[in-house]
Amino acid sequence: MELLECCAPLAREPIGAEQSGAVARVFKALGDPVRLRILSIVASHVDGEACVCDLSAAFDLSQPTISHHLKVLKDVGLLTSERRASWVYYRVVPERLAELSALLSLPAGVSGAVS
């Protein structure tokens, strides 16, 4: 394999041990297809929030299982919730998604092509 003579770094700066642990927990949470779908449903729902009743209807899973997945997403900071009467509504935390996006984005001027 030929090494490139001059390469721009792919990351702005390396992340530290503490941050890498926190980010790994978020990616682990998103590594489950059900949780990834839940996040997608909430993010694409009208007004950016979804009732737990809407989420339960989208899956062939028990309500306790859906609640477990929602708790995992809340624990890593991807969702917030608000109780209204007998229902709980979930919202995506845009700042958390922006942090992940910034971590994964390439600096300006760096292409994704490999020589």
C-alpha positions in Angstrom: 0.0 0.0 0.0 1.4 3.4 -1.0 1.5 6.1 1.7 0.4 9.6 0.7 3.1 12.2 1.0 0.9 14.9 2.4 -2.5 14.3 4.0 -4.8 16.5 5.9 -6.0 15.0 9.2 -9.4 13.4 9.1 -10.4 14.8 12.5 -10.0 18.2 13.9 -8.5 16.8 17.1 -8.6 13.4 18.9 -11.3 12.9 21.5 -10.3 12.1 25.1 -10.9 9.0 27.1 -14.0 10.3 28.9 -15.6 11.7 25.7 -14.9 8.5 23.8 -16.7 6.5 26.5 -19.7 8.7 26.4 -19.8 8.7 22.6 -19.4 4.9 22.5 -22.5 4.6 24.7 -24.5 6.7 22.3 -23.4 4.6 19.3 -24.1 1.4 21.2 -27.6 2.7 21.9 -28.0 3.5 18.2 -26.6 0.1 17.2 -29.9 -1.5 18.1 -32.3 -1.5 15.0 -35.4 -0.8 17.2 -33.8 2.1 19.0 -32.6 3.5 15.7 -36.1 3.3 14.3 -37.6 4.9 17.4 -35.2 7.8 17.1 -36.1 8.1 13.4 -39.8 8.0 14.1 -39.6 10.7 16.8 -37.3 12.9 14.7 -39.6 12.7 11.6 -42.9 13.0 13.5 -45.1 16.1 13.3 -43.7 18.9 15.6 -40.6 16.8 16.3 -42.3 14.8 19.0 -44.1 11.5 19.3 -46.4 10.0 21.9 -45.5 6.7 23.3 -48.8 5.4 21.9 -47.5 6.3 18.4 -44.3 4.5 19.0 -45.9 1.4 20.4 -48.2 1.1 17.3 -45.1 1.1 15.0 -43.6 -2.1 16.5 -44.7 -5.6 17.1 -43.2 -5.4 20.6 -44.7 -5.2 24.1 -45.1 -1.8 25.8 -42.4 -2.6 28.5 -39.9 -3.5 25.7 -40.6 -0.1 24.0 -40.3 1.6 27.3 -36.9 -0.1 27.8 -35.6 1.2 24.5 -36.9 4.7 25.2 -35.1 4.7 28.5 -31.8 3.7 26.9 -32.2 6.6 24.4 -33.0 9.0 27.2 -30.1 7.8 29.3 -27.6 8.6 26.5 -29.2 12.0 26.0 -30.8 11.5 22.6 -34.4 11.9 23.8 -36.3 13.9 26.4 -39.8 13.2 27.6 -42.7 15.1 28.9 -45.8 13.6 30.6 -49.2 15.1 29.5 -52.2 13.6 31.2 -51.8 9.8 30.8 -49.4 9.9 27.8 -45.6 10.5 27.6 -44.3 12.5 24.6 -40.7 12.1 23.4 -38.5 14.7 21.6 -35.1 14.4 20.0 -32.3 16.5 21.6 -31.0 18.4 18.6 -27.8 19.5 20.4 -26.9 15.9 21.0 -27.4 15.0 17.4 -25.3 18.0 16.4 -22.5 16.8 18.6 -22.5 13.4 16.9 -22.7 15.0 13.5 -19.7 17.3 14.2 -17.7 14.3 15.5 -18.4 12.4 12.3 -18.0 15.2 9.8 -14.8 15.7 7.9 -13.0 19.1 8.1 -13.5 21.4 5.1 -11.2 20.6 2.2 -10.8 16.9 3.1 -12.4 14.5 0.6 -13.5 11.0 1.4 -11.5 9.5 -1.4 -8.7 7.0 -0.6 -5.7 6.7 -2.9 
